[in-house]
């Protein structure tokens, strides 16, 4: 998956429309568990009229307590691996499915910057996970370029594209 670091709202809206059409065609609901995007995936999906036919809810779990309380991410996972990790992204995606009636979920957790980097986890590192009810959870990390807003926009695009790939 290649994401243009200069992706804009028009391209994100196009992805959200494509996702919506595919979800409606297959009768699939999706949900999002978001950290560094702060609700950007939910906003992109719901900017499309009729999104209630395929988007039920989103979870903005910016802090670790929210990840634990709203999505059931284990404190041990957060302590051992950190919020920005494959393990946490997987737990977030699976937790979003457990707390919703959706069939597919996406989770996003990363370091959008400008601060927050730690050894081994630079600014721009974003972990994604896509889960499907009764199926496997996939996770992937991206090292995204640009400032905070570019990293966040790219993250929204990656999340939408991954959901679209699952629905198709």
C-alpha positions as CSV (number, residue, x, y, z in Angstrom):
1,X,0.0,0.0,0.0
2,X,1.5,3.3,-1.1
3,X,0.1,6.5,0.5
4,X,1.0,10.0,-0.8
5,X,2.3,12.1,2.1
6,X,0.4,15.0,0.6
7,X,-3.0,13.3,0.5
8,X,-5.8,15.7,0.9
9,X,-9.4,15.8,1.9
10,X,-10.7,15.1,-1.6
11,X,-8.8,11.8,-1.8
12,X,-9.8,10.8,1.7
13,X,-13.5,11.5,0.9
14,X,-13.1,9.4,-2.3
15,X,-11.8,6.5,-0.2
16,X,-14.6,6.9,2.3
17,X,-17.2,6.9,-0.5
18,X,-15.7,3.8,-2.0
19,X,-15.7,2.1,1.4
20,X,-19.3,3.0,1.9
21,X,-20.4,1.7,-1.4
22,X,-18.6,-1.6,-0.9
23,X,-20.0,-2.0,2.7
24,X,-23.6,-1.3,1.5
25,X,-23.2,-3.8,-1.4
26,X,-22.0,-6.5,1.0
27,X,-24.2,-5.5,4.0
28,X,-21.1,-4.9,6.2
29,X,-20.8,-2.5,9.2
30,X,-17.4,-1.2,10.2
31,X,-16.1,0.5,13.3
32,X,-12.9,2.4,14.2
33,X,-10.7,2.5,17.3
34,X,-8.5,5.6,17.0
35,X,-5.7,7.1,19.0
36,X,-3.4,9.4,17.1
37,X,-6.1,10.2,14.5
38,X,-8.4,11.5,17.2
39,X,-11.6,10.5,15.4
40,X,-10.4,11.3,11.9
41,X,-11.5,8.0,10.4
42,X,-15.0,8.3,11.9
43,X,-15.2,11.9,10.6
44,X,-14.1,10.8,7.1
45,X,-16.6,8.0,7.0
46,X,-19.5,10.1,8.4
47,X,-18.9,13.0,6.0
48,X,-20.5,10.7,3.4
49,X,-24.3,10.9,3.3
50,X,-25.9,7.6,4.2
51,X,-23.0,6.4,6.3
52,X,-25.4,5.1,9.0
53,X,-26.0,2.1,6.7
54,X,-22.4,0.9,7.3
55,X,-20.9,2.8,10.2
56,X,-22.3,2.3,13.7
57,X,-19.7,3.8,16.1
58,X,-16.2,4.8,16.6
59,X,-13.9,4.9,19.6
60,X,-11.5,7.7,20.3
61,X,-9.1,6.2,22.8
62,X,-6.3,8.7,22.9
63,X,-4.9,7.8,26.3
64,X,-4.0,4.4,27.8
65,X,-6.8,4.5,30.3
66,X,-9.3,5.0,27.5
67,X,-7.8,2.1,25.5
68,X,-8.2,-0.1,28.6
69,X,-11.7,1.1,29.7
70,X,-13.4,1.4,26.4
71,X,-11.7,-1.3,24.3
72,X,-10.5,-3.8,26.9
73,X,-6.9,-3.5,26.1
74,X,-5.0,-5.2,28.9
75,X,-2.9,-3.0,31.1
76,X,-0.2,-5.7,30.8
77,X,-0.2,-5.2,27.0
78,X,0.2,-1.5,27.4
79,X,2.9,-1.9,30.0
80,X,4.9,-4.5,28.2
81,X,4.6,-3.1,24.6
82,X,3.4,0.5,24.9
83,X,0.5,2.2,23.3
84,X,2.3,2.3,19.9
85,X,2.8,-1.4,19.2
86,X,1.4,-4.2,17.1
87,X,0.0,-5.9,20.2
88,X,-1.9,-2.8,21.3
89,X,-3.2,-2.1,17.8
90,X,-4.5,-5.7,17.5
91,X,-6.1,-5.5,21.0
92,X,-7.8,-2.2,20.0
93,X,-9.2,-3.6,16.8
94,X,-10.5,-6.8,18.5
95,X,-11.9,-4.7,21.4
96,X,-13.8,-2.5,18.9
97,X,-15.4,-5.5,17.4
98,X,-16.3,-6.9,20.9
99,X,-17.9,-3.6,21.9
100,X,-19.9,-3.1,18.7
101,X,-22.1,-5.0,16.2
102,X,-19.7,-4.3,13.3
103,X,-18.2,-7.0,11.3
104,X,-14.9,-5.2,10.5
105,X,-12.8,-2.9,12.5
106,X,-9.7,-0.8,12.1
107,X,-7.4,0.4,14.9
108,X,-4.8,3.2,14.6
109,X,-2.2,4.0,17.2
110,X,1.0,6.0,16.6
111,X,3.2,9.0,17.1
112,X,2.0,11.9,15.0
113,X,4.5,14.4,16.5
114,X,6.1,16.7,16.8
115,X,7.1,15.2,20.1
116,X,6.5,11.8,21.7
117,X,9.3,9.8,20.0
118,X,11.0,7.3,22.2
119,X,14.0,5.0,21.3
120,X,12.8,2.6,18.6
121,X,9.6,4.5,18.1
122,X,10.2,7.6,16.0
123,X,7.7,10.3,15.1
124,X,5.6,9.1,12.2
125,X,5.5,5.4,13.4
126,X,1.9,4.3,13.2
127,X,0.5,0.8,13.9
128,X,-2.7,-0.3,12.2
129,X,-4.8,-3.4,12.8
130,X,-7.8,-4.6,10.9
131,X,-10.0,-7.2,12.5
132,X,-12.9,-9.2,11.2
133,X,-15.5,-11.0,13.2
134,X,-14.8,-14.7,13.1
135,X,-11.6,-14.1,11.1
136,X,-7.9,-13.2,11.5
137,X,-6.6,-9.8,12.7
138,X,-4.0,-8.2,10.5
139,X,-1.5,-5.6,11.7
140,X,1.0,-3.5,9.9
141,X,3.3,-0.6,10.8
142,X,4.0,2.4,8.6
143,X,6.6,5.1,9.1
144,X,4.8,8.1,7.7
145,X,6.5,11.3,6.6
146,X,5.7,14.9,7.3
147,X,4.4,17.0,10.2
148,X,1.6,16.1,12.6
149,X,-1.3,16.9,10.2
150,X,0.3,15.0,7.3
151,X,0.9,11.9,9.5
152,X,-2.7,12.1,10.8
153,X,-4.2,12.4,7.2
154,X,-2.0,9.6,5.9
155,X,-3.1,7.5,8.8
156,X,-6.8,8.1,8.0
157,X,-6.1,7.1,4.4
158,X,-4.3,3.9,5.3
159,X,-7.0,2.9,7.7
160,X,-9.8,3.5,5.1
161,X,-7.8,1.7,2.4
162,X,-7.3,-1.3,4.6
163,X,-11.0,-1.5,5.4
164,X,-11.8,-1.2,1.8
165,X,-9.4,-4.0,0.9
166,X,-11.1,-6.2,3.6
167,X,-14.6,-5.5,2.3
168,X,-13.7,-6.2,-1.3
